[in-house]
Amino acid sequence: MVRVSQSKSTKVVGVLALQGAFNRHTKVLGELNVATQEVRTPQDLASVDALVMPGGESTTMSQLLESSELFEPI
C-alpha cells in the first residue's frame, strides 16, 4: 500500500507523458492517493521527485525524449 503524507513534504511522482498509456498510470497512482504530474518538458521533470516511464516502442521513445529535450536530464 502506498501512503502519502498530507504535509508540505508530499512527494510528487511524474509520469512521462510522451507515449504509451500514461493516462492510465496517472489514474492508478491517483487512486492510490499519490500526487502526480505529467512530464513533457525538462521544466516538468525538475518539479517531480520520481518518474514513471510507461512502456512504448524504444526507438520512438528515444526520438520523443530527444525532441522534447528530456533525454539528457533523464
C-alpha positions as a Markdown table, in Angstrom:
| # | Residue | x | y | z |
|---|---|---|---|---|
| 1 | Met | 0.0 | 0.0 | 0.0 |
| 2 | Val | 1.2 | 3.5 | -0.9 |
| 3 | Arg | 0.8 | 6.1 | 1.8 |
| 4 | Val | 1.1 | 9.8 | 1.1 |
| 5 | Ser | 1.6 | 12.4 | 3.8 |
| 6 | Gln | -0.6 | 15.4 | 3.7 |
| 7 | Ser | 2.3 | 17.6 | 4.9 |
| 8 | Lys | 4.4 | 20.1 | 2.9 |
| 9 | Ser | 6.8 | 17.2 | 2.2 |
| 10 | Thr | 4.4 | 15.3 | 0.0 |
| 11 | Lys | 6.4 | 13.8 | -2.9 |
| 12 | Val | 5.2 | 14.2 | -6.5 |
| 13 | Val | 5.6 | 11.4 | -8.9 |
| 14 | Gly | 6.0 | 12.4 | -12.5 |
| 15 | Val | 4.5 | 10.3 | -15.3 |
| 16 | Leu | 6.3 | 10.7 | -18.6 |
| 17 | Ala | 3.5 | 11.8 | -21.0 |
| 18 | Leu | 5.1 | 11.3 | -24.4 |
| 19 | Gln | 3.6 | 8.0 | -25.5 |
| 20 | Gly | 2.1 | 4.8 | -24.0 |
| 21 | Ala | -0.7 | 4.6 | -21.6 |
| 22 | Phe | 0.5 | 7.5 | -19.4 |
| 23 | Asn | -3.1 | 8.5 | -18.6 |
| 24 | Arg | -3.7 | 5.0 | -17.1 |
| 25 | His | -0.6 | 5.3 | -15.0 |
| 26 | Thr | -1.7 | 8.7 | -13.7 |
| 27 | Lys | -5.2 | 7.4 | -12.9 |
| 28 | Val | -3.9 | 4.4 | -10.9 |
| 29 | Leu | -1.4 | 6.5 | -9.0 |
| 30 | Gly | -4.2 | 8.9 | -8.2 |
| 31 | Glu | -6.4 | 6.1 | -6.9 |
| 32 | Leu | -3.6 | 5.3 | -4.5 |
| 33 | Asn | -3.6 | 8.9 | -3.3 |
| 34 | Val | -0.2 | 9.6 | -4.9 |
| 35 | Ala | 0.4 | 13.1 | -6.1 |
| 36 | Thr | 1.2 | 13.0 | -9.8 |
| 37 | Gln | 2.2 | 15.4 | -12.6 |
| 38 | Glu | 2.5 | 14.7 | -16.3 |
| 39 | Val | 6.0 | 15.3 | -17.6 |
| 40 | Arg | 6.5 | 16.6 | -21.1 |
| 41 | Thr | 9.4 | 19.1 | -20.7 |
| 42 | Pro | 12.6 | 19.5 | -18.7 |
| 43 | Gln | 10.8 | 22.0 | -16.5 |
| 44 | Asp | 8.2 | 19.5 | -15.7 |
| 45 | Leu | 10.9 | 16.9 | -14.8 |
| 46 | Ala | 12.6 | 19.4 | -12.5 |
| 47 | Ser | 9.5 | 19.7 | -10.4 |
| 48 | Val | 8.9 | 16.0 | -9.6 |
| 49 | Asp | 10.6 | 13.7 | -7.0 |
| 50 | Ala | 10.3 | 10.4 | -9.0 |
| 51 | Leu | 9.5 | 9.4 | -12.6 |
| 52 | Val | 7.3 | 6.7 | -14.1 |
| 53 | Met | 8.2 | 5.9 | -17.7 |
| 54 | Pro | 5.2 | 4.0 | -19.3 |
| 55 | Gly | 6.2 | 1.4 | -21.9 |
| 56 | Gly | 6.4 | 2.0 | -25.5 |
| 57 | Glu | 8.5 | 1.2 | -28.5 |
| 58 | Ser | 12.1 | 2.1 | -27.6 |
| 59 | Thr | 13.2 | 3.7 | -30.8 |
| 60 | Thr | 10.1 | 6.0 | -30.8 |
| 61 | Met | 10.6 | 6.7 | -27.1 |
| 62 | Ser | 14.3 | 7.7 | -27.7 |
| 63 | Gln | 13.2 | 10.1 | -30.5 |
| 64 | Leu | 10.5 | 11.6 | -28.4 |
| 65 | Leu | 12.9 | 12.1 | -25.5 |
| 66 | Glu | 15.4 | 13.8 | -27.8 |
| 67 | Ser | 12.8 | 16.1 | -29.4 |
| 68 | Ser | 11.4 | 17.1 | -26.1 |
| 69 | Glu | 14.9 | 17.8 | -24.7 |
| 70 | Leu | 14.3 | 15.2 | -21.9 |
| 71 | Phe | 16.9 | 12.6 | -23.0 |
| 72 | Glu | 19.9 | 14.1 | -21.2 |
| 73 | Pro | 18.1 | 15.2 | -18.0 |
| 74 | Ile | 16.6 | 11.7 | -17.5 |
